[in-house]
Amino acid sequence: MAADTPAARSTRQDQRPGLRRLLRWETALVLLLVAVGLVGEQTSPGFLTGANLFYLGLDVGEIALMALPLTMIIIAGEIDLSIASILGLTSALLGWLWNAGWPLELIFPTVLVAGALAGALNGFFVTRLGLPSLAVTIGTLALYRGLAFVILGDQAVADFPASYTRYGTTPVPGTHIPYPIAFFAVLAALFGVVLHATPFGRSVFAIGANQEAAFFSGIRVKRTKFILYVLSGAMSGLAGIVFTLRFASARADNGAGLELAVVAAVLLGGVSIFGGKGTLGGVVAAVFLLGGIRSALILNDVSNDILNVVTGLLLIGSVIAPNAIAAVGRAVSRRRSASPAAPAEPAGAS
């Protein structure tokens, strides 16, 4: 048996950080993304063409935008299930204001403020009244969707100028990148810096890991959570604008059911449903992984019912897989720490 010399142990310790990085969930997501691309191209020639990737980006644009603040909310140990209803509410408000003769230059900021106010109401219930976020946002999910129908009814507003709707249906000049994805890339970089490189981001992780400890260490827990809900509402309002321009249609039922896809993307990205853990990079990879799977299935003429089944299975798998990998990692670490050290080889032995 080879001797376990200090030099050998030191070499293994130096290699472990690299090995741990390879075993991260984010690395697995990137490999899965590559696998989906290869399988998609094999089953549907043209899957990796610029045109198909453009439509894939369009399909995930609103999901990607809403996933950014929801990532921070779940890391903080809370949830927001009303995001798609806020999208529908802001889309309906956009159409109603357009019918009322408002210019789009004034409608867009108004819609963003309306989304932020909807998020603020969620934050008020959660932080000031101490109500559970799951119950609150299930209630506002129904409330905001109902208000959307009160505002616009079952009609559709579809006479928006092409000079604006083209931003939802055409790529950035010279590329195959949709405008919403280009906008998302900028916002993702901003959210990534805030979450992973600022005191505010560290406070979000601290709150999710242990809310009481975070409070007694001086972190303003309620204010932080309130800000996150306002941010989530504003981003859902932005997603409402993007959705309306993409389909050139404002309807009260726009985005119905999208909240499940957003939650699935965030959890599939490795964010712990119990809070305190997660990375924005993992969520970005998960958004495009989900979009790639859906695109491959659609190209193979899979029905919407099956797509919903796949989304549900991914939602369940996204909760189980990261926790299973973490449990295996902890078991391996405990086994290594419990292993007795090898006896030192006598000096001069060959």
C-alpha positions in Angstrom: 0.0 0.0 0.0 1.3 3.4 -0.9 2.5 5.5 2.0 0.3 8.4 3.1 3.1 11.0 3.4 2.5 14.6 4.4 3.3 15.6 0.9 0.7 13.3 -0.6 -1.9 14.5 1.9 -1.0 18.1 1.0 -1.4 17.4 -2.7 -4.8 15.8 -2.2 -5.9 18.8 -0.1 -4.8 21.2 -2.9 -6.8 19.1 -5.4 -10.0 19.1 -3.3 -11.1 22.7 -4.0 -11.0 22.0 -7.7 -12.8 18.7 -7.2 -15.5 20.4 -5.1 -16.0 23.0 -7.9 -16.5 20.2 -10.4 -19.1 18.6 -8.1 -21.1 21.8 -7.7 -24.7 21.8 -8.8 -24.1 24.7 -11.2 -21.5 22.6 -13.0 -24.1 19.8 -13.4 -26.5 22.3 -14.9 -24.0 23.5 -17.5 -23.4 19.9 -18.5 -27.1 19.2 -18.7 -27.5 22.3 -20.8 -24.8 21.0 -23.2 -26.5 17.6 -23.2 -29.9 19.1 -24.0 -28.3 21.0 -26.9 -26.7 17.9 -28.4 -29.8 15.7 -27.9 -32.1 18.5 -29.3 -29.9 18.8 -32.4 -29.9 15.0 -32.9 -33.7 14.7 -32.6 -34.6 17.9 -34.4 -32.0 19.2 -36.9 -31.9 22.9 -36.6 -32.3 23.0 -32.9 -29.0 24.9 -32.5 -29.6 27.3 -35.3 -29.7 31.0 -34.6 -33.4 31.3 -35.5 -34.5 28.6 -33.0 -32.2 30.0 -30.3 -33.8 33.4 -30.9 -37.3 32.0 -30.3 -36.0 30.0 -27.3 -34.8 33.3 -25.8 -38.2 35.0 -26.5 -40.0 32.1 -24.7 -37.9 32.4 -21.5 -37.6 36.2 -21.5 -40.4 37.0 -18.9 -39.5 33.9 -16.8 -35.9 35.0 -16.7 -36.8 38.6 -15.6 -39.1 37.4 -12.8 -36.6 34.8 -11.6 -34.0 37.4 -10.7 -35.8 38.9 -7.6 -37.5 35.6 -6.8 -34.0 34.1 -6.3 -33.3 36.7 -3.6 -36.7 36.2 -2.0 -36.3 32.4 -1.7 -32.7 32.8 -0.5 -34.2 35.1 2.2 -36.5 32.2 3.2 -39.7 33.5 1.7 -41.7 33.0 -1.5 -43.8 35.1 -3.9 -46.4 33.2 -5.9 -48.2 36.3 -7.2 -45.6 37.3 -9.7 -47.4 36.0 -12.8 -50.7 37.7 -11.6 -48.8 41.0 -11.2 -47.6 40.4 -14.8 -51.3 40.0 -15.9 -52.4 43.0 -13.8 -49.8 45.3 -15.3 -50.5 44.1 -18.8 -54.2 44.8 -18.3 -53.4 48.2 -16.9 -51.1 48.9 -19.9 -54.0 48.1 -22.3 -56.5 50.2 -20.3 -54.3 53.3 -20.2 -53.6 52.9 -23.9 -57.3 52.8 -24.6 -57.6 55.9 -22.4 -55.2 57.8 -24.7 -52.1 57.8 -22.6 -48.8 57.9 -24.5 -46.6 54.7 -24.0 -43.8 56.9 -22.7 -45.9 57.7 -19.7 -47.6 54.3 -19.5 -44.4 52.3 -19.1 -43.2 54.0 -15.9 -46.8 54.0 -14.5 -47.0 50.3 -15.0 -43.7 49.7 -13.3 -44.9 51.8 -10.3 -48.1 49.8 -10.2 -46.1 46.5 -10.1 -43.9 47.9 -7.3 -47.0 48.9 -5.3 -48.4 45.4 -5.8 -45.1 44.0 -4.5 -45.2 46.5 -1.6 -48.6 45.2 -0.5 -47.1 41.7 -0.4 -44.2 43.0 1.6 -46.5 44.9 4.0 -48.5 41.7 4.8 -45.4 39.6 5.3 -43.1 42.0 7.2 -45.5 44.3 9.1 -48.4 41.9 9.8 -46.1 38.9 10.2 -48.2 36.7 7.9 -46.7 33.7 6.1 -45.5 34.6 2.6 -46.9 31.4 1.1 -50.5 32.2 2.3 -50.2 35.9 1.5 -49.0 35.5 -2.1 -51.5 32.7 -2.8 -54.2 35.2 -1.8 -52.7 38.1 -3.9 -52.2 35.7 -6.8 -56.0 35.5 -7.0 -56.5 39.2 -6.0 -54.2 40.6 -8.7 -55.6 38.3 -11.4 -59.1 39.3 -10.4 -58.2 43.0 -10.5 -56.8 42.5 -14.0 -60.2 41.3 -15.2 -61.9 44.1 -13.4 -59.7 46.6 -15.3 -59.8 45.1 -18.8 -62.5 42.4 -18.7 -62.1 39.7 -21.3 -61.2 42.0 -24.1 -57.8 42.3 -25.8 -56.0 45.5 -26.7 -53.9 44.9 -29.7 -53.4 48.2 -31.6 -50.0 49.1 -30.2 -47.6 50.9 -32.6 -45.1 48.6 -34.4 -42.3 50.9 -33.4 -42.6 49.5 -29.8 -43.9 45.9 -30.5 -40.8 45.2 -32.6 -38.7 45.2 -29.4 -40.6 42.1 -28.4 -40.4 40.3 -31.7 -37.0 41.2 -33.3 -33.4 40.5 -32.3 -30.7 43.1 -31.5 -29.4 44.2 -34.9 -26.6 41.9 -36.1 -27.3 39.1 -33.6 -29.9 36.4 -32.8 -30.4 37.8 -29.3 -33.9 39.0 -28.4 -34.1 42.4 -26.8 -35.6 41.0 -23.6 -32.6 38.6 -23.2 -30.1 41.4 -23.8 -31.9 43.4 -21.1 -32.0 40.4 -18.9 -28.2 39.9 -19.3 -27.6 43.4 -18.0 -30.0 43.0 -15.1 -28.6 39.6 -14.2 -25.1 41.0 -13.9 -26.5 43.8 -11.7 -28.4 41.4 -9.5 -25.4 39.0 -9.3 -23.2 41.8 -8.0 -25.8 42.9 -5.5 -26.4 39.4 -4.2 -22.9 38.1 -4.1 -20.7 41.1 -3.6 -22.5 43.6 -1.4 -23.5 43.9 2.3 -27.2 43.8 1.2 -26.7 40.5 -0.6 -24.9 39.0 2.5 -27.8 40.2 4.7 -30.2 38.3 2.4 -28.1 35.1 2.8 -27.9 35.7 6.6 -31.7 36.2 6.9 -32.3 33.0 5.0 -29.8 31.0 7.1 -31.1 32.1 10.5 -33.5 35.0 10.7 -33.2 35.5 14.5 -29.4 35.5 14.4 -29.5 38.0 11.5 -31.8 40.3 13.6 -29.6 40.2 16.7 -26.5 40.8 14.6 -28.0 44.1 13.5 -29.5 43.3 10.1 -32.8 45.1 9.5 -34.7 41.9 8.5 -38.2 43.4 7.8 -36.8 46.3 5.7 -34.7 43.9 3.7 -37.6 41.6 2.9 -39.9 44.6 2.1 -37.3 45.8 -0.4 -37.2 42.4 -2.0 -41.0 42.2 -2.5 -41.1 45.8 -4.0 -38.3 44.7 -6.3 -40.2 41.6 -7.3 -43.3 43.5 -8.0 -41.4 46.0 -10.2 -39.7 43.3 -12.2 -43.0 41.5 -12.7 -44.4 44.8 -14.0 -41.4 44.9 -16.4 -42.2 41.3 -17.5 -45.8 42.5 -18.1 -44.5 45.1 -20.5 -42.2 42.6 -22.3 -45.0 40.0 -22.5 -47.5 42.6 -23.9 -45.0 43.8 -26.6 -44.0 40.3 -27.5 -47.6 39.3 -28.4 -48.7 42.8 -29.2 -51.7 42.2 -27.0 -52.7 43.3 -23.6 -55.0 40.8 -21.8 -56.0 40.1 -18.3 -55.0 36.4 -18.5 -51.5 37.2 -19.9 -48.8 35.1 -18.1 -51.4 32.8 -16.3 -49.5 29.9 -14.8 -46.0 31.3 -15.4 -45.3 31.4 -11.6 -44.7 27.6 -11.6 -42.1 27.9 -14.4 -40.3 30.7 -12.5 -40.3 28.8 -9.2 -39.1 25.7 -11.0 -36.2 27.6 -12.6 -35.1 29.1 -9.3 -35.2 25.8 -7.4 -33.6 23.9 -10.4 -30.8 26.5 -10.2 -29.8 25.2 -6.8 -31.5 27.7 -4.6 -32.6 26.1 -1.4 -36.4 26.2 -0.7 -35.4 26.5 3.0 -33.4 29.7 2.3 -29.8 30.7 2.9 -28.2 29.0 -0.1 -28.1 29.5 -3.8 -26.3 31.4 -6.6 -27.7 33.6 -9.4 -25.4 31.8 -11.9 -27.2 28.5 -11.2 -30.6 30.2 -11.8 -29.5 31.7 -15.1 -28.3 28.2 -16.3 -31.6 26.7 -15.1 -33.7 29.2 -17.0 -32.0 28.3 -20.3 -32.0 24.6 -19.4 -35.8 24.7 -18.9 -36.2 26.7 -22.1 -34.0 24.3 -24.0 -36.0 21.3 -22.8 -39.3 22.9 -23.7 -38.0 24.0 -27.1 -36.8 20.4 -27.9 -40.1 18.9 -26.9 -42.1 21.5 -28.9 -40.0 20.7 -32.0 -40.8 17.1 -31.5 -44.6 17.9 -31.5 -45.1 17.1 -27.8 -48.4 18.4 -26.5 -48.8 21.2 -24.0 -50.2 18.7 -21.5 -46.9 16.8 -21.6 -45.0 20.0 -21.3 -46.9 20.8 -18.1 -46.1 17.3 -16.8 -42.4 17.8 -17.6 -42.4 21.2 -15.8 -44.0 19.6 -12.8 -41.5 16.8 -12.7 -38.6 19.3 -13.0 -40.1 21.2 -10.1 -40.1 18.1 -7.9 -36.7 17.0 -9.2 -35.2 20.5 -8.6 -36.1 20.2 -4.9 -34.9 16.6 -4.5 -31.7 16.6 -6.6 -29.7 19.4 -5.0 -30.6 18.2 -1.5 -29.7 14.6 -2.4 -26.3 15.8 -3.8 -25.7 17.9 -0.6 -26.6 14.9 1.6 -24.1 12.6 -0.3 -21.4 15.3 0.0 -22.0 15.5 3.7 -21.9 11.7 4.1 -18.6 11.6 2.2 -17.1 14.4 4.3 -18.1 12.6 7.5 -16.6 9.3 6.3 -13.3 11.0 5.5 -13.2 12.8 8.8 -14.0 9.5 10.7 -11.3 7.5 8.8 -8.2 6.8 11.1 -5.0 8.4 9.9 -2.5 6.0 8.2 0.5 5.1 10.4 3.6 7.0 9.6 6.2 5.0 7.6 9.4 4.4 9.5 12.3 6.6 8.5 14.6 5.0 6.0 12.0 2.4 4.8 11.8 2.1 1.0 
